């Protein structure tokens, strides 16, 4: 992955992930966060991703690994796909919103 590709992924990630690390950590501790997503071992994919996002956001850009850039790309793709599936009506207390928040994006911040 070259520098331009990394810069693009970094910018997209920071555009999509609108929750701060502490805010995301606190969210991941809630029952709502733990109640959504697919899970093979008791923790959903999105919940695991949220923990990685906190770590990534606390890492200096020049210290990010290839693996972290790949995860950042995965996060932005997930958020983009999921936002396109927004349900009608009030989404405040929906699994749709909770799932996005596990991936670091609170759609209510966009409203």
C-alpha positions in Angstrom: 0.0 0.0 0.0 1.6 3.3 -1.1 1.5 6.6 0.8 -1.2 8.1 -1.4 -3.5 5.1 -0.7 -2.8 5.3 3.0 -3.5 9.1 3.0 -6.9 8.4 1.3 -7.8 5.7 3.7 -6.8 7.8 6.7 -8.9 10.8 5.5 -12.0 8.6 4.7 -11.7 6.9 8.1 -11.6 10.2 10.0 -14.5 11.5 7.9 -16.6 8.4 8.7 -15.7 7.7 12.3 -17.3 10.5 14.2 -17.0 9.2 17.7 -14.0 10.0 19.9 -12.1 7.2 21.5 -13.4 7.8 25.1 -17.0 8.2 23.7 -16.6 4.9 21.8 -15.1 3.1 24.8 -18.0 4.1 27.0 -20.5 3.1 24.3 -18.9 -0.4 24.0 -19.5 -1.0 27.7 -23.3 -0.6 27.3 -25.8 -3.4 27.0 -27.1 -1.8 23.7 -23.7 -2.1 22.2 -23.3 -5.7 23.2 -26.9 -6.6 22.0 -26.3 -6.2 18.3 -24.2 -7.9 15.5 -23.2 -11.4 14.6 -21.1 -13.3 17.0 -19.3 -16.6 17.1 -17.5 -16.3 20.4 -19.8 -14.0 22.4 -18.4 -10.8 21.0 -19.8 -9.4 17.8 -17.7 -8.4 14.8 -18.7 -4.8 15.2 -17.9 -4.8 18.9 -14.4 -6.1 18.2 -14.0 -3.6 15.5 -14.9 -0.8 17.9 -12.1 -1.8 20.2 -9.7 -1.7 17.3 -11.0 1.7 16.2 -10.2 3.1 19.7 -6.7 1.8 19.4 -6.3 3.2 15.9 -7.5 6.6 16.8 -5.0 6.7 19.7 -2.1 5.9 17.3 -0.1 8.5 15.6 -0.7 8.4 11.8 3.0 7.7 11.1 2.9 4.7 13.5 -0.1 3.0 12.0 0.6 -0.5 10.6 -0.5 -2.0 7.3 -3.0 -4.1 9.2 -4.5 -1.0 10.8 -4.8 0.7 7.5 -6.6 -2.4 6.2 -9.0 -2.3 9.1 -9.6 1.4 8.6 -10.6 0.7 5.0 -12.9 -2.1 6.2 -14.5 0.3 8.7 -15.2 3.0 6.1 -16.7 0.4 3.7 -18.9 -1.0 6.4 -20.2 2.5 7.5 -20.9 3.5 3.9 -22.9 0.3 3.2 -24.8 0.5 6.4 -25.7 4.2 6.0 -27.3 3.3 2.7 -29.7 1.0 4.5 -31.1 3.6 6.9 -34.5 2.6 8.0 -37.5 5.0 7.9 -38.5 7.0 11.0 -36.7 7.6 14.3 -33.5 5.7 14.4 -32.4 6.7 17.9 -33.1 3.4 19.6 -32.6 1.0 16.7 -30.2 -1.9 16.2 -29.2 -0.1 12.9 -27.8 2.8 14.9 -26.3 0.7 17.6 -24.5 -1.4 15.0 -23.1 1.7 13.4 -22.0 3.1 16.7 -20.0 -0.1 17.4 -18.1 0.8 14.2 -17.5 4.3 15.5 -20.2 6.2 13.7 -23.2 7.8 15.4 -25.7 8.7 12.6 -27.5 11.1 14.9 -24.5 13.4 14.8 -25.2 13.8 11.1 -28.8 15.0 11.6 
